[in-house]
């Protein structure tokens, strides 16, 4: 098969109404209790908690995590006065479908990944401080898994 791994996707396809970031945290490996590393870049993974701005999104689809691989914690865009959350846009997004068999019956779920975080509308990239590289990574996609 020609397609291997994550599928590239535009930010506007995943979040046509935009997205809001709640915060960022390091992803810890459940078994080793050490930072989880991105398999492609070898960089630590960070989870950005995101609220989908789509007014029709419900349940698990409303709140998702997007993984970003970076040497240091990605910096979120500045707060916008009058908004309860920070508008955010992800660069070089990809989606990885997988089978989630943790429930009563298996279902297809999606893991969202991005290479950078930026202010919506063409603002500069807000990757990690000190010029560290960002990489791929994501958890819980539109189908939050």
N, C-alpha and C positions, 0 to 999 in steps of 0.2 A: 504494500500500500504506500502511496506517495506521501500521505499525511502522517507525520510522526510527532508525538508530543502535543504541546499547547497550540491552539489555533489563534493567529493574530486577529484582533477585532478592534474597531474604532471605539473610543470613549462614548461617542454619541449613540452608538448602536446599543451599548450596554445600559447607559444612563441617558436616554433621550431628553429627559426633563432636568438633568443635572444631578449632582450628588453633594452631600454635606458630610464633612468629616467630624467625628466625635472625639477621636483621639488616636494615638499610636502606642503600641506596646510591643516589646520583644516577644518572639514566639519561642517557647521553651520546649525541648524534646521531652515528651512525657516520661520516657524510660530513663534517660540519662540525667535529666534536670539541667542540661546544658543548653545554650542557645541553639536553636535549630538552624542548620545551614542550607543554603540553596544548592541543589545538586549541580546546576550548570555553572554557577559563578564561584561557589565556595564562600560566599558572603553570608553574614547573619540575616535571618528573615525577620521582618517587622510586619505586624498586622495593623492596618488602618481600619478602624470601625467606621462604617459608612451608612448613611441613611439615604435611600433612593428617593429623589424628589418627585417621582411619578405618583400623582394623586391616586392612581388605581392600584398601586403596589400594596399588597396585604401580607400579614403574617411574616414568615421567614424571608420572603422576598423584599420586605421593606428595609430590613437591616442586614447588611452583609459585611464581610471582611475582604479586603484586598491586600494581598501580600506583596511586599516590596523588599528586594534584597539590597542591602546597603551596609557599608562598613560601620556607619553611625546611624542613629535614629533619624529618619526623614523628618524634615521640618515642614509643618503644615502652613498653608497660607495664613495671612493675618486675618483676625476677626473683622467682620463687617458690621458697623453700627446698625442696630435695629434687627439683626438676625440672631437667632439662638444658637446657630451652628455655623461652622466655617465652610463656605462653598469651596469645592475642590474639583480638580480635574486630574485624571491619570494619564501618563504618557506611555506609549507603546504597550497597550493592554493586550492580554491574551486570555483565552478561556480554555480550561482543561476539563472535558467531561469525564466523569467517573461514575461507577456504580456504588451507591450508598446502600449498604445492606444492614445498617444499624437499627432500622425500624422493623415494623411488622412484616413488610415485604420490600424487596429491593426496588430502588428507583434511580433514575439518572439524575445526577447532581452536577454542579459546575463549580470549579475553583477559579477565582479571578486573580490575575497577576498583572503587575505593571512594572515599568522600569523607572518611573519617576512620578512625583506629585507636583502639581503647579496650581497657580491661581487660574480660575476659569477665564476664558476670553483672551487667550494668547499671552498671559503673564509669564514671567520667567519661571524656569524649572526650580522646584524647591526640593532638591534631592537631599543628600546628607551634608552636614557642615564639613568644612575643611577640604572640599573638593573630592570627597570619597565617592566612589562609583555606586550607582544603584543597579539592581538587577531584577530578575523576574521573581514572582512568587505571589500566591494568593490563596485565600481560604474562603469557604462559604460563598459561592457565587450567587447569581440571581436565584438559583434554586437552592441556595445555601446548604452546603453539605458538610 
